[in-house]
């Protein structure tokens, strides 16, 4: 039988209606595989599932995260409502990510089910499915707060109105799943290499990814009073006490990514979603924000240095404006007209551009070793693990740049990357306070999270999530921000979830608070 995916149980009901039941016999006949394959196997589900989640992440990273986090900004129809860069969030913005993530969670759970059947047991697919579920569910709960989890993706079993789980319970379950994944993957059972677009069947790298994701989730809840001690103790166990049991990412060969085909073909396997879903004219329309580009310019960052690109185009495919590599303010004054567009991202179809992120193979990043480095830098700076943070900090800078320009800096925290940081005036200073959110101030967390901001470039909503957790990096406040000038801390629940699951929608509002972009979720509260 060919697989039928439901967005969520209740979304499926809305789409199919009662005709599903009256026409079931014909429906089954139509969906019988003509080549005689009676059931799908785990290896056939893995690649499309991972690719679909990542593709959805990249598209919304561009349209949501990048505007909230001052990477790029629209200069068209600037007085209209729903401008994300002004913190004006529409309810309809929520539907696409909710639908995409829940749809693929059905496949992720099916991978585990198949790999647990007596005739097809495979501990590696079981472990990978747990990592993929933790990756996707973390995105869901960190975007909306309390969401369906325990009862989700059970529409085929007739559960069409799933209850919303508390974020605390979801996080505790995901941490358990990552613990289980680490154990399952120690068996190192073989999988089909061509079913795995991330690591080509290398189970040891999947184990490193799972434990690195473990660190991300632990750090995110480390500021929550009731979870802090447990989270900090586990971080120390993974890093200091028992690293052999919990291998983590250590270099860019461990970075979790899917390499796109690097062409402008929309039909080839692993085509970039930027090519498939975004027109070239639209890709180059947004202007780059001054916060994002001006830092890179002042540092002399190699990623925007044409010498490290191709044919005088820098590695990130950024076109200079009339004033050079400069940006425009994010929340520029309403009604004054957009500022003159300056730097922007080249599109693939643009004449004279040999480099464009629209088709760049390396934009498909799931989680990088540089992110792990900065997680460790923060943990060390806070005194949770051995060290002061500087070694991890410099390694994170080097690994982040080396992802795009391989071998530019020696592995680790060598002299070259320290010299680069010194000249850019972002070198580590152990005398700085841990935190200081005053305008124009500096601190260890600001150093770490400013560099982490660039390491997280293109990685789903992680820049936004980390800003909500820490308040770093210190983003300038534009003159015409809406929402009282407050960064939104969540998205609205989708309209479909409200209309097809009304009882549980009311229940979640009673538990979590109003369905508002300013309602704090569990880990954001003290």
FITORDREN-140121 format. One record per residue (C-alpha): residue in three letters; x, y, z. Coordinates in steps of 0.02 Angstrom, whole numbers, padded with zeros to 5 digits, always signed. Layout:
alaXYZ ...
This chain:
unk+00000+00000+00000 unk+00064+00172-00038 unk+00083+00282+00114 unk-00048+00415+00145 unk+00012+00554+00258 unk-00105+00654+00368 unk-00055+00828+00421 unk-00129+00792+00590 unk-00272+00678+00634 unk-00401+00815+00630 unk-00329+00899+00475 unk-00346+00734+00385 unk-00529+00725+00437 unk-00560+00899+00370 unk-00482+00858+00202 unk-00557+00687+00174 unk-00726+00706+00260 unk-00850+00565+00274 unk-00820+00512+00094 unk-00666+00419+00154 unk-00773+00290+00242 unk-00904+00271+00106 unk-00773+00248-00029 unk-00646+00146+00069 unk-00658-00008-00041 unk-00625+00087-00202 unk-00494+00192-00116 unk-00398+00037-00061 unk-00406-00033-00236 unk-00339+00128-00312 unk-00196+00133-00188 unk-00136-00046-00215 unk+00043-00040-00276 unk+00041-00104-00456 unk+00218-00176-00443 unk+00166-00290-00302 unk+00265-00219-00156 unk+00151-00254-00007 unk+00226-00130+00118 unk+00350+00011+00131 unk+00519-00015+00215 unk+00612+00101+00332 unk+00748+00139+00205 unk+00618+00203+00081 unk+00545+00326+00207 unk+00701+00400+00285 unk+00772+00507+00145 unk+00610+00593+00090 unk+00558+00623+00270 unk+00721+00707+00321 unk+00726+00806+00159 unk+00546+00867+00179 unk+00574+00927+00358 unk+00734+01016+00310 unk+00656+01095+00155 unk+00511+01164+00257 unk+00634+01231+00386 unk+00737+01323+00256 unk+00588+01407+00173 unk+00521+01472+00340 unk+00694+01516+00401 unk+00703+01636+00255 unk+00529+01710+00275 unk+00508+01710+00465 unk+00671+01688+00561 unk+00776+01801+00450 unk+00654+01946+00469 unk+00633+01926+00657 unk+00821+01909+00683 unk+00875+02051+00569 unk+00958+01951+00431 unk+00851+02017+00289 unk+00703+02133+00269 unk+00569+02168+00141 unk+00574+02335+00050 unk+00410+02308-00043 unk+00241+02376+00016 unk+00320+02425+00181 unk+00161+02501+00254 unk+00056+02343+00238 unk+00006+02237+00387 unk+00091+02074+00429 unk+00270+02133+00417 unk+00365+02008+00521 unk+00518+02119+00538 unk+00406+02242+00632 unk+00346+02103+00749 unk+00176+02106+00665 unk+00129+01922+00660 unk-00024+01859+00568 unk-00119+01705+00627 unk-00108+01626+00455 unk+00082+01624+00470 unk+00073+01470+00581 unk-00010+01344+00469 unk+00130+01294+00351 unk+00258+01241+00481 unk+00129+01152+00590 unk+00067+01053+00440 unk+00240+01011+00373 unk+00311+00953+00540 unk+00161+00848+00591 unk+00149+00770+00419 unk+00329+00709+00427 unk+00312+00651+00608 unk+00191+00519+00541 unk+00332+00452+00432 unk+00460+00464+00571 unk+00351+00359+00686 unk+00319+00235+00545 unk+00507+00213+00523 unk+00519+00162+00705 unk+00368+00046+00690 unk+00439-00040+00538 unk+00612-00055+00616 unk+00533-00133+00771 unk+00434-00267+00679 unk+00502-00443+00711 unk+00534-00472+00525 unk+00626-00306+00499 unk+00709-00261+00664 unk+00848-00135+00646 unk+00913-00040+00798 unk+00996+00093+00691 unk+00834+00144+00606 unk+00751+00141+00778 unk+00885+00258+00846 unk+00882+00373+00695 unk+00692+00386+00707 unk+00707+00444+00887 unk+00834+00577+00839 unk+00725+00635+00694 unk+00573+00642+00809 unk+00668+00743+00940 unk+00730+00862+00805 unk+00556+00890+00733 unk+00458+00894+00897 unk+00581+01017+00971 unk+00543+01134+00826 unk+00357+01115+00855 unk+00356+01144+01042 unk+00482+01286+01037 unk+00377+01373+00904 unk+00204+01354+00984 unk+00228+01293+01164 unk+00109+01155+01220 unk+00064+01048+01068 unk-00010+00877+01030 unk+00121+00744+01061 unk+00064+00586+01150 unk-00096+00575+01047 unk-00029+00657+00888 unk-00018+00569+00719 unk-00151+00442+00764 unk-00282+00493+00637 unk-00275+00323+00553 unk-00324+00246+00720 unk-00473+00363+00732 unk-00399+00486+00858 unk-00442+00646+00769 unk-00440+00772+00912 unk-00276+00747+01004 unk-00244+00825+01173 unk-00106+00954+01192 unk+00041+00896+01299 unk+00132+01015+01416 unk+00299+01074+01350 unk+00386+01010+01506 unk+00321+00834+01474 unk+00369+00843+01291 unk+00547+00896+01333 unk+00567+00758+01463 unk+00508+00630+01336 unk+00623+00695+01200 unk+00772+00687+01317 unk+00728+00506+01353 unk+00715+00469+01167 unk+00890+00540+01137 unk+00956+00435+01281 unk+00875+00282+01201 unk+00946+00329+01030 unk+01123+00335+01099 unk+01100+00160+01169 unk+01019+00089+01013 unk+01153+00158+00898 unk+01293+00076+00997 unk+01242-00085+00909 unk+01300-00004+00746 unk+01180-00107+00641 unk+01198-00077+00454 unk+01072+00027+00358 unk+01056+00060+00172 unk+01184+00196+00137 unk+01080+00272-00003 unk+00932+00289+00116 unk+01030+00413+00221 unk+01061+00582+00140 unk+01139+00651+00299 unk+01281+00529+00340 unk+01274+00399+00201 unk+01244+00260+00325 unk+01379+00307+00451 unk+01295+00261+00615 unk+01435+00331+00722 unk+01398+00504+00654 unk+01213+00485+00687 unk+01258+00445+00867 unk+01362+00605+00877 unk+01218+00705+00804 unk+01094+00632+00928 unk+01203+00674+01077 unk+01237+00848+01010 unk+01050+00875+00992 unk+01038+00812+01171 unk+01152+00956+01223 unk+01046+01082+01128 unk+00888+01028+01219 unk+00974+01020+01389 unk+01043+01195+01369 unk+00874+01263+01317 unk+00791+01207+01478 unk+00942+01242+01590 unk+00870+01408+01647 unk+00707+01331+01705 unk+00713+01316+01895 unk+00632+01145+01907 unk+00740+01070+01769 unk+00904+01164+01791 unk+00996+01045+01908 unk+00952+00893+01803 unk+01001+00978+01640 unk+01167+01044+01704 unk+01215+00876+01780 unk+01178+00788+01615 unk+01279+00915+01515 unk+01427+00884+01629 unk+01406+00696+01614 unk+01405+00704+01424 unk+01553+00822+01410 unk+01666+00789+01560 unk+01619+00631+01654 unk+01578+00505+01519 unk+01620+00571+01345 unk+01658+00396+01280 unk+01478+00347+01314 unk+01411+00507+01235 unk+01514+00552+01081 unk+01468+00722+01010 unk+01510+00821+00853 unk+01693+00871+00849 unk+01727+00931+00672 unk+01634+00976+00513 unk+01630+00797+00451 unk+01507+00770+00593 unk+01394+00919+00547 unk+01218+00857+00507 unk+01173+00918+00333 unk+01096+00867+00169 unk+01198+00921+00019 unk+01085+00985-00118 unk+01124+00942-00298 unk+01194+01117-00329 unk+01102+01147-00491 unk+00948+01245-00541 unk+00850+01085-00576 unk+00687+01071-00482 unk+00667+00886-00523 unk+00837+00814-00476 unk+00857+00720-00313 unk+00894+00835-00167 unk+00859+00999-00255 unk+00872+01151-00142 unk+00701+01212-00085 unk+00763+01388-00123 unk+00768+01336-00305 unk+00607+01235-00305 unk+00497+01353-00205 unk+00570+01528-00227 unk+00577+01624-00390 unk+00748+01701-00428 unk+00672+01876-00427 unk+00598+01844-00255 unk+00759+01770-00187 unk+00856+01929-00223 unk+00717+02050-00173 unk+00745+02065+00017 unk+00879+02184+00074 unk+01009+02128+00199 unk+00991+02212+00368 unk+01131+02322+00434 unk+01150+02219+00594 unk+01190+02061+00495 unk+01304+02133+00362 unk+01390+02275+00455 unk+01466+02159+00584 unk+01538+02049+00447 unk+01607+02200+00356 unk+01688+02276+00510 unk+01768+02109+00554 unk+01832+02077+00378 unk+01741+01911+00388 unk+01805+01784+00259 unk+01628+01731+00215 unk+01597+01899+00130 unk+01774+01921+00066 unk+01775+01897-00124 unk+01950+01823-00112 unk+01875+01667-00034 unk+01733+01653-00158 unk+01731+01635-00346 unk+01752+01762-00487 unk+01753+01905-00362 unk+01590+01848-00281 unk+01602+01807-00095 unk+01561+01636-00023 unk+01388+01687+00040 unk+01339+01758-00130 unk+01306+01933-00062 unk+01295+02074-00187 unk+01360+02245-00136 unk+01242+02393-00140 unk+01285+02564-00207 unk+01372+02602-00042 unk+01459+02433-00035 unk+01431+02291+00088 unk+01311+02386+00199 unk+01132+02354+00251 unk+00974+02448+00293 unk+00884+02463+00461 unk+00761+02326+00500 unk+00611+02424+00570 unk+00633+02582+00468 unk+00501+02718+00494 unk+00327+02675+00433 unk+00263+02787+00294 unk+00432+02860+00251 unk+00465+02740+00109 unk+00592+02601+00116 unk+00775+02654+00123 unk+00878+02633-00033 unk+00914+02448-00051 unk+01096+02405-00020 unk+01173+02231-00002 unk+01066+02081-00049 unk+01085+01895-00089 unk+01119+01853-00271 unk+00993+01738-00353 unk+01046+01591-00459 unk+00981+01667-00619 unk+01068+01833-00594 unk+01193+01875-00727 unk+01374+01870-00674 unk+01346+01776-00511 unk+01442+01611-00500 unk+01390+01591-00318 unk+01214+01600-00248 unk+01138+01528-00090 unk+00985+01489-00195 unk+01071+01334-00265 unk+01217+01317-00145 unk+01237+01134-00093 unk+01286+01184+00085 unk+01129+01276+00139 unk+01048+01113+00197 unk+01114+01121+00375 unk+01020+01028+00513 unk+01145+01053+00655 unk+01327+01103+00647 unk+01481+01068+00749 unk+01500+01256+00771 unk+01334+01260+00865 unk+01400+01123+00979 unk+01560+01222+01009 unk+01459+01374+01065 unk+01348+01266+01176 unk+01507+01206+01262 unk+01577+01382+01270 unk+01422+01440+01363 unk+01423+01289+01478 unk+01605+01322+01521 unk+01577+01508+01546 unk+01438+01467+01668 unk+01552+01348+01762 unk+01454+01190+01720 unk+01596+01099+01631 unk+01785+01109+01636 unk+01870+01259+01557 unk+01836+01445+01545 unk+01750+01447+01375 unk+01885+01526+01268 unk+01945+01365+01186 unk+01769+01315+01135 unk+01732+01494+01081 unk+01877+01506+00960 unk+01845+01331+00895 unk+01665+01380+00860 unk+01721+01530+00758 unk+01843+01423+00659 unk+01720+01281+00630 unk+01582+01403+00577 unk+01692+01483+00445 unk+01773+01319+00391 unk+01601+01247+00351 unk+01591+01371+00207 unk+01777+01391+00171 unk+01857+01223+00214 unk+02027+01222+00301 unk+02041+01412+00308 unk+02080+01397+00492 unk+02172+01258+00578 unk+02062+01140+00677 unk+02029+01205+00851 unk+02075+01373+00925 unk+02235+01408+00831 unk+02332+01570+00819 unk+02255+01623+00653 unk+02075+01624+00716 unk+02128+01710+00877 unk+02215+01844+00775 unk+02058+01864+00668 unk+01953+01889+00825 unk+02078+02011+00899 unk+02079+02119+00743 unk+01889+02116+00737 unk+01879+02163+00921 unk+01779+02011+00972 unk+01920+01917+01057 unk+01882+01823+01217 unk+01902+01921+01377 unk+01888+01818+01535 unk+01871+01977+01638 unk+01702+02017+01559 unk+01544+01982+01660 unk+01446+01828+01613 unk+01296+01932+01558 unk+01251+02114+01531 unk+01103+02168+01425 unk+01133+02355+01434 unk+01141+02440+01265 unk+01319+02449+01202 unk+01383+02331+01336 unk+01483+02173+01317 unk+01487+02008+01409 unk+01540+01829+01385 unk+01365+01780+01331 unk+01360+01922+01204 unk+01526+01866+01130 unk+01467+01686+01120 unk+01294+01721+01051 unk+01347+01850+00924 unk+01462+01721+00845 unk+01333+01583+00870 unk+01208+01693+00777 unk+01315+01678+00620 unk+01346+01492+00648 unk+01156+01469+00653 unk+01129+01563+00491 unk+01002+01461+00387 unk+00969+01336+00528 unk+00778+01336+00545 unk+00722+01448+00691 unk+00872+01420+00805 unk+00929+01602+00801 unk+00756+01654+00862 unk+00745+01518+00993 unk+00915+01563+01065 unk+00874+01748+01069 unk+00716+01709+01165 unk+00816+01604+01288 unk+00960+01725+01318 unk+00918+01898+01249 unk+01076+01885+01143 unk+01142+01946+01028 unk+01091+02122+01071 unk+00983+02171+00922 unk+00955+02357+00891 unk+00776+02416+00914 unk+00706+02495+00758 unk+00605+02654+00762 unk+00443+02575+00703 unk+00428+02408+00791 unk+00250+02352+00830 unk+00194+02234+00970 unk+00257+02361+01096 unk+00433+02335+01032 unk+00436+02159+01106 unk+00509+02012+01011 unk+00370+01883+00984 unk+00402+01729+01091 unk+00292+01606+00996 unk+00178+01590+00847 unk-00011+01576+00856 unk-00089+01404+00848 unk-00150+01369+00671 unk-00328+01414+00629 unk-00359+01234+00576 unk-00309+01171+00749 unk-00432+01292+00828 unk-00579+01246+00716 unk-00559+01057+00710 unk-00500+01026+00889 unk-00598+01158+00987 unk-00609+01070+01155 unk-00423+01037+01168 unk-00385+01209+01100 unk-00484+01285+01243 unk-00397+01169+01365 unk-00223+01220+01309 unk-00264+01405+01326 unk-00325+01374+01503 unk-00160+01286+01542 unk-00032+01389+01447 unk-00114+01559+01430 unk-00190+01663+01290 unk-00153+01615+01109 unk-00043+01767+01089 unk+00132+01797+01023 unk+00183+01867+01193 unk+00127+01718+01299 unk+00281+01637+01374 unk+00301+01450+01358 unk+00366+01335+01495 unk+00554+01351+01471 unk+00544+01539+01450 unk+00468+01563+01623 unk+00582+01569+01777 
